[in-house]
Amino acid sequence: MIKQITDKDTLYNRFTKDIFLYAYHIGDLDDFFFPDCTWFGLEENGQLKEVILLFRGLKVPTLLIFGSTEKVPYLIERIINKLPDRFYCHYQDDFHKFLESDYNMTFLGTHLKMRFQDKLTDLSIINTNDTTPFKDDDELNLLSLYQTAYPNSYFTPHMLKTGKYYGIKAGEKIVSVAGVHVFSPKYNIAVLGNITTHPDFRGRGLAKRSIVRLLKSFDGIVDQIGLNVKKDNLIALQLYKRLGFEIHSTYKEAYFERS
């Protein structure tokens, strides 16, 4: 049976089978994100077998398709008429094939899911004194940085209310930032994201210090920390490995528009 799932405990129990594969899903159970979520579920004999998440908290919605190769295609086919006319999609395997009957696809690359596997206390040796937390009144300054350095970011001003955006300023101008896609003390999860540095300030270690300051802020609050990175972004990948992240799994991203 296909139905929309609204019970958080049912969803959480499904996702704990693989914490870092489903890190976004778990984080989106938090009250901060949950109102923007639609959870399409496949139930068999009273048990939740698969879930597809549609997140509407961005200008363009995002669809997350992860699960078994035998069950997920059936779920996609049953909900395809309920999906928006355009969306970004994170997916495993070749699940995109089951959307192609109704949508045109633009492939956006293979990505890696990574997990932090060191101790947060080990980061104390890295000096982050030049970093600062960003608040609501930094919104315009941050939007300017993203427009210049990362125009396709998933940042929305609402995310500043998580209190998990840190970075570096040059005068009054923000030149580096590291933030989160999801953050939930309740569910013990955080996923880093919207990380960028102004082109004129790259190669100086600003991103490293911004990320470390963000990671330090999780100490004693959450200890399951992940991030996503494009597989061919070797500079970022090397930095994340040096900071204590390891590769967990591979997935793909694409943009779909109804044909």
C-alpha positions in Angstrom: 0.0 0.0 0.0 1.2 3.5 -0.9 0.5 6.2 1.6 1.9 9.4 3.1 3.7 8.7 6.3 3.4 11.2 9.1 4.5 9.3 12.2 8.1 10.3 13.0 8.9 7.2 15.0 7.9 4.9 12.1 10.1 6.9 9.8 13.1 7.1 12.2 13.1 3.4 12.7 13.3 2.9 9.0 16.2 5.2 8.5 18.3 4.0 11.4 19.2 1.0 9.3 21.9 3.2 7.7 22.3 6.5 9.6 24.6 8.2 7.0 22.8 7.1 3.9 19.6 8.6 5.4 21.2 11.5 7.2 19.1 14.1 5.4 15.9 12.1 6.1 16.7 11.8 9.8 17.6 15.5 10.1 14.4 16.4 8.3 12.4 14.7 11.1 13.3 17.6 13.3 10.4 20.1 13.9 12.6 22.8 12.1 12.3 20.9 8.8 9.4 18.5 9.1 6.6 20.9 7.9 8.4 21.2 4.5 8.5 17.4 4.0 6.2 14.9 2.3 7.1 11.2 3.0 5.7 8.8 0.4 5.8 5.3 1.9 5.4 1.8 0.7 3.9 -0.5 3.3 3.6 -4.3 3.2 1.9 -6.3 6.0 1.9 -3.3 8.2 5.6 -2.6 7.8 7.2 0.4 6.2 9.4 -1.0 3.4 10.5 2.1 1.4 10.3 5.9 1.7 10.7 8.6 -0.9 11.1 12.1 0.6 10.0 15.3 -1.1 11.5 18.4 0.6 9.8 21.6 -0.4 11.7 24.0 1.8 13.8 25.4 -1.1 12.9 27.5 -4.1 13.1 24.3 -6.2 12.0 21.1 -4.3 14.4 18.2 -3.7 13.4 14.5 -4.1 15.4 11.9 -2.2 15.3 8.3 -3.6 17.2 5.7 -1.7 16.4 2.1 -1.0 16.2 -1.3 -2.5 16.3 -1.8 -6.3 13.2 -4.1 -6.2 10.8 -2.0 -4.2 11.6 1.6 -5.0 10.7 1.5 -8.8 7.2 0.4 -7.9 6.9 3.3 -5.4 8.1 5.8 -8.0 5.6 4.7 -10.5 2.8 5.1 -8.1 3.6 8.6 -7.0 5.0 10.2 -10.2 1.7 12.1 -10.8 2.0 13.7 -7.4 5.4 15.1 -7.9 6.1 18.8 -8.8 6.8 19.9 -12.3 10.5 20.5 -11.5 12.8 19.3 -8.8 16.3 18.3 -7.9 16.8 14.7 -7.1 19.4 12.7 -5.0 19.2 9.0 -6.0 20.9 5.7 -5.9 21.5 3.2 -8.7 19.5 3.9 -11.9 16.3 5.0 -10.2 16.2 8.0 -12.6 15.0 5.7 -15.4 11.6 5.4 -13.7 11.1 9.2 -13.9 12.0 9.5 -17.6 8.6 8.7 -18.9 7.3 12.1 -17.5 10.4 14.2 -17.1 13.5 15.5 -18.9 16.6 15.0 -16.9 19.8 17.1 -16.5 22.5 15.0 -14.9 24.5 16.9 -12.2 27.1 14.4 -11.3 28.1 11.6 -9.0 28.5 12.5 -5.4 29.9 11.0 -2.2 28.3 10.8 1.2 30.9 11.2 3.9 30.9 10.7 7.7 33.0 12.3 10.4 34.9 9.5 12.2 37.4 11.3 14.3 36.9 12.9 17.7 35.7 16.5 17.7 38.1 17.3 20.6 41.0 16.5 18.2 40.2 19.7 16.3 41.1 21.9 19.3 44.6 22.3 18.0 43.4 24.2 14.9 43.1 27.9 15.6 39.7 29.4 14.6 40.0 32.7 16.4 39.3 34.6 13.2 36.0 32.9 12.6 32.6 34.3 13.7 29.0 33.0 13.9 26.5 34.4 11.5 23.1 35.6 12.5 19.9 36.9 10.9 21.4 40.4 10.3 24.2 38.7 8.1 21.6 37.6 5.6 22.3 40.1 2.8 26.0 39.8 3.2 25.8 36.0 3.0 23.5 36.1 0.0 26.0 38.3 -1.8 28.8 35.8 -1.1 26.7 32.9 -2.4 25.7 34.8 -5.5 29.4 35.4 -6.3 31.0 32.1 -5.1 28.3 29.5 -5.1 25.2 30.6 -7.1 23.7 27.1 -7.1 23.9 26.6 -3.3 21.0 25.4 -1.3 21.2 28.2 1.2 18.0 30.0 2.4 18.0 32.7 5.0 15.8 30.6 7.2 18.8 28.3 7.8 20.5 31.0 9.8 18.0 30.2 12.6 19.8 26.9 13.2 22.7 28.9 14.6 25.1 26.7 12.7 26.6 29.1 10.1 30.2 30.2 10.8 32.8 31.9 8.7 35.4 34.6 8.2 35.0 38.3 7.3 37.4 40.7 5.6 36.3 44.0 7.1 32.5 44.0 6.9 32.4 41.5 4.0 31.9 37.8 4.5 34.5 35.9 2.5 34.1 32.3 3.7 31.2 30.3 5.2 30.4 26.8 6.4 26.9 25.8 7.4 24.5 23.0 7.5 21.8 21.4 5.4 20.2 19.7 8.4 20.9 19.9 12.1 19.0 18.2 14.9 20.1 17.7 18.5 17.0 15.6 19.1 18.0 13.1 16.4 21.7 13.5 17.0 22.5 14.4 13.3 24.1 17.2 11.3 25.0 17.4 7.7 27.4 20.1 6.6 26.6 22.2 3.5 26.6 25.5 1.7 30.4 25.7 2.2 32.2 28.3 0.0 34.9 30.9 -0.1 35.0 34.1 -2.2 37.2 33.5 -5.3 39.6 36.3 -4.3 40.3 34.6 -0.9 40.7 31.0 -1.9 43.9 29.0 -1.1 44.4 30.6 2.3 42.8 28.0 4.5 39.6 30.0 5.2 37.3 27.1 4.3 39.2 24.8 6.6 39.0 27.2 9.6 35.3 27.9 8.9 34.5 24.2 8.8 36.5 23.4 11.9 34.7 26.2 13.9 31.4 24.7 12.8 32.5 21.2 13.8 33.7 22.4 17.2 30.2 23.8 17.8 28.7 20.3 17.6 30.8 19.0 20.5 28.4 17.7 23.2 25.4 18.3 21.0 25.6 15.9 18.1 28.2 13.3 17.2 26.8 11.9 14.0 28.0 14.3 11.3 28.0 13.9 7.6 28.4 15.9 4.4 28.0 15.4 0.6 30.6 16.3 -1.9 30.9 16.0 -5.7 33.1 13.0 -6.5 35.4 15.0 -8.8 35.8 17.9 -6.4 39.2 16.6 -5.4 40.3 19.7 -3.5 37.3 19.6 -1.2 37.5 15.9 -0.9 41.1 16.0 0.3 40.3 18.7 2.8 37.4 16.7 4.3 39.5 13.6 4.6 42.2 15.6 6.4 39.6 16.9 8.8 38.5 13.4 9.8 35.7 12.5 7.2 35.6 9.2 5.4 33.6 8.1 2.4 30.4 6.2 3.3 28.5 5.8 0.0 28.0 7.1 -3.5 24.9 8.6 -5.1 23.9 10.8 -8.0 22.2 14.2 -8.4 20.0 15.4 -11.3 17.5 18.1 -12.2 14.1 17.0 -13.5 11.5 19.1 -15.4 8.2 17.7 -16.5 8.1 17.1 -20.3 
